């Protein structure tokens, strides 16, 4: 696995690969913010199975954080992540800094005016602008044939798919099934911030969503279980939820 820090390093690698393979090798991209877990690795395996070249990016994108404290406490484990990706057989890891991704600052950004203003968009103003902007940058840089996103962040996936369609991007946006712990808790990098006691309570979030109760009943149950509820809302055949536990924001969704 080669670790790349700059856009110019990737440009050189791509030109070399195209000369060797006549430009016919497919490229798959898995964008991440690091602190990798089995959910991320499932995306990597899918990417490797469907493409000749697998690229993973690790970049904690500050423009998608509306809470500075959340950004400062976001988990990081770069050396461990590199080891996991090496074992998984990733070809390239792209790990830029802010200046590399935003050389002109955050003056130019991508927005959406409907789906980004519900669910997570209500309590996290500007979040999806940051997400769409950084993903568009990565898709423009790597021009992958396919890019892989987990369905835990289903609203994010849907917005990215919509952006790709709206701007006629050639990349196929591939949704991948949500991966859960044995307890049912959706795998998330943020789970690392929970205490042992919190990790015992957290699976009640999924159980409440999957119980078949109405959104209002689910909210009441979660509040009784000790969660602070941001939203519980049914949309497009799914029940979406966001809660806080020990100050950690957790999201999940289930099909109805």
BAFI-192732 format. One record per residue (C-alpha): residue in one letter; x, y, z. Coordinates in steps of 0.25 Angstrom, whole numbers, plus 5000, padded with zeros to 4 digits. Layout:
a  X  Y  Z;
...
***
This chain:
x  5000  5000  5000;
x  5005  5014  4996;
x  5002  5025  5005;
x  4999  5038  4998;
x  4999  5052  5004;
x  4997  5061  4992;
x  4989  5062  4980;
x  5001  5063  4971;
x  5006  5050  4977;
x  4993  5043  4972;
x  4994  5050  4958;
x  5008  5043  4957;
x  5003  5030  4961;
x  4991  5030  4952;
x  4999  5034  4940;
x  5008  5022  4943;
x  4997  5013  4945;
x  4990  5017  4932;
x  5003  5015  4924;
x  5004  5001  4929;
x  4989  4997  4928;
x  4985  5005  4916;
x  4975  5013  4925;
x  4966  5001  4926;
x  4967  4997  4940;
x  4955  5001  4949;
x  4957  5010  4961;
x  4949  5009  4974;
x  4949  5019  4985;
x  4945  5018  5000;
x  4945  5031  5006;
x  4946  5031  5022;
x  4950  5040  5033;
x  4959  5029  5040;
x  4957  5022  5053;
x  4953  5010  5044;
x  4945  4998  5049;
x  4938  4986  5042;
x  4928  4994  5035;
x  4939  5002  5028;
x  4946  4989  5025;
x  4933  4983  5019;
x  4933  4995  5009;
x  4948  4992  5005;
x  4945  4977  5003;
x  4934  4981  4994;
x  4942  4991  4986;
x  4954  4981  4984;
x  4944  4971  4979;
x  4938  4980  4968;
x  4951  4988  4964;
x  4965  4987  4960;
x  4970  4998  4968;
x  4965  5001  4982;
x  4967  5015  4988;
x  4964  5019  5002;
x  4964  5033  5008;
x  4966  5037  5022;
x  4962  5052  5025;
x  4955  5057  5037;
x  4948  5068  5029;
x  4946  5080  5038;
x  4936  5087  5029;
x  4925  5077  5033;
x  4926  5079  5048;
x  4917  5090  5053;
x  4922  5087  5067;
x  4937  5090  5070;
x  4937  5081  5082;
x  4932  5069  5074;
x  4943  5072  5064;
x  4954  5072  5074;
x  4949  5059  5081;
x  4947  5051  5068;
x  4955  5038  5070;
x  4968  5036  5062;
x  4976  5024  5061;
x  4985  5026  5048;
x  4995  5016  5050;
x  4985  5005  5054;
x  4977  5009  5041;
x  4989  5008  5032;
x  4991  4994  5038;
x  4977  4989  5035;
x  4977  4995  5021;
x  4990  4988  5018;
x  4985  4975  5022;
x  4972  4977  5014;
x  4980  4979  5002;
x  4978  4994  4999;
x  4986  5000  4988;
x  4986  5014  4992;
x  4983  5022  5004;
x  4981  5037  5002;
x  4983  5044  5015;
x  4984  5059  5012;
x  4984  5071  5022;
x  4974  5083  5022;
x  4983  5092  5013;
x  4983  5081  5002;
x  4968  5079  5002;
x  4965  5093  5003;
x  4976  5101  4997;
x  4967  5114  4995;
x  4960  5112  5008;
x  4945  5108  5009;
x  4940  5119  4999;
x  4934  5110  4989;
x  4924  5099  4994;
x  4913  5090  4990;
x  4899  5092  4995;
x  4886  5085  4994;
x  4873  5091  4998;
x  4863  5080  5001;
x  4868  5067  5007;
x  4879  5074  5014;
x  4870  5082  5023;
x  4863  5070  5030;
x  4867  5060  5040;
x  4882  5062  5043;
x  4882  5075  5035;
x  4873  5082  5045;
x  4882  5081  5057;
x  4895  5081  5049;
x  4894  5094  5041;
x  4905  5094  5030;
x  4908  5079  5032;
x  4904  5074  5018;
x  4910  5085  5011;
x  4923  5081  5017;
x  4921  5066  5013;
x  4916  5069  4999;
x  4928  5079  4997;
x  4939  5069  5001;
x  4933  5057  4994;
x  4932  5065  4981;
x  4947  5069  4983;
x  4950  5054  4985;
x  4942  5049  4973;
x  4948  5060  4964;
x  4962  5056  4968;
x  4961  5041  4967;
x  4950  5040  4956;
x  4947  5026  4962;
x  4938  5017  4954;
x  4931  5014  4967;
x  4931  5020  4981;
x  4925  5013  4994;
x  4917  5018  5005;
x  4911  5011  5017;
x  4896  5011  5019;
x  4897  5015  5034;
x  4899  5029  5029;
x  4887  5027  5019;
x  4884  5042  5018;
x  4898  5045  5014;
x  4898  5034  5004;
x  4885  5039  4998;
x  4890  5053  4997;
x  4903  5049  4991;
x  4896  5040  4981;
x  4887  5052  4977;
x  4899  5061  4975;
x  4906  5051  4966;
x  4893  5050  4958;
x  4891  5065  4958;
x  4905  5068  4953;
x  4906  5057  4943;
x  4917  5050  4950;
x  4922  5037  4944;
x  4925  5031  4957;
x  4915  5020  4962;
x  4911  5023  4976;
x  4910  5009  4983;
x  4902  5007  4996;
x  4907  4996  5005;
x  4899  4990  5016;
x  4900  4995  5030;
x  4909  4986  5039;
x  4905  4984  5054;
x  4912  4979  5066;
x  4906  4966  5072;
x  4898  4974  5081;
x  4891  4981  5069;
x  4898  4994  5072;
x  4902  5001  5058;
x  4917  5001  5057;
x  4922  5015  5058;
x  4936  5022  5061;
x  4928  5030  5071;
x  4925  5017  5079;
x  4940  5018  5084;
x  4936  5030  5092;
x  4926  5022  5100;
x  4929  5017  5114;
x  4927  5002  5117;
x  4914  5005  5124;
x  4910  5014  5111;
x  4913  5002  5102;
x  4903  4994  5110;
x  4892  5004  5108;
x  4895  5008  5094;
x  4889  4995  5087;
x  4875  4999  5093;
x  4875  5010  5082;
x  4875  5000  5071;
x  4865  4991  5078;
x  4855  5003  5080;
x  4856  5006  5065;
x  4854  4992  5061;
x  4842  4989  5071;
x  4832  4993  5061;
x  4826  5005  5070;
x  4822  5018  5064;
x  4832  5029  5064;
x  4826  5036  5076;
x  4826  5023  5084;
x  4840  5020  5080;
x  4844  5034  5085;
x  4838  5032  5098;
x  4844  5018  5100;
x  4858  5024  5097;
x  4856  5035  5107;
x  4852  5025  5117;
x  4865  5017  5114;
x  4873  5030  5117;
x  4876  5035  5103;
x  4875  5050  5099;
x  4867  5049  5086;
x  4870  5058  5075;
x  4860  5053  5065;
x  4852  5040  5062;
x  4845  5041  5048;
x  4840  5032  5038;
x  4843  5036  5023;
x  4844  5028  5010;
x  4841  5014  5017;
x  4851  5016  5028;
x  4851  5020  5042;
x  4863  5029  5045;
x  4868  5033  5058;
x  4879  5042  5065;
x  4881  5042  5080;
x  4892  5046  5090;
x  4898  5037  5100;
x  4909  5041  5110;
x  4910  5053  5101;
x  4913  5045  5088;
x  4904  5046  5076;
x  4899  5033  5070;
x  4891  5031  5058;
x  4884  5019  5052;
x  4872  5015  5043;
x  4864  5003  5040;
x  4855  4999  5028;
x  4840  4999  5032;
***
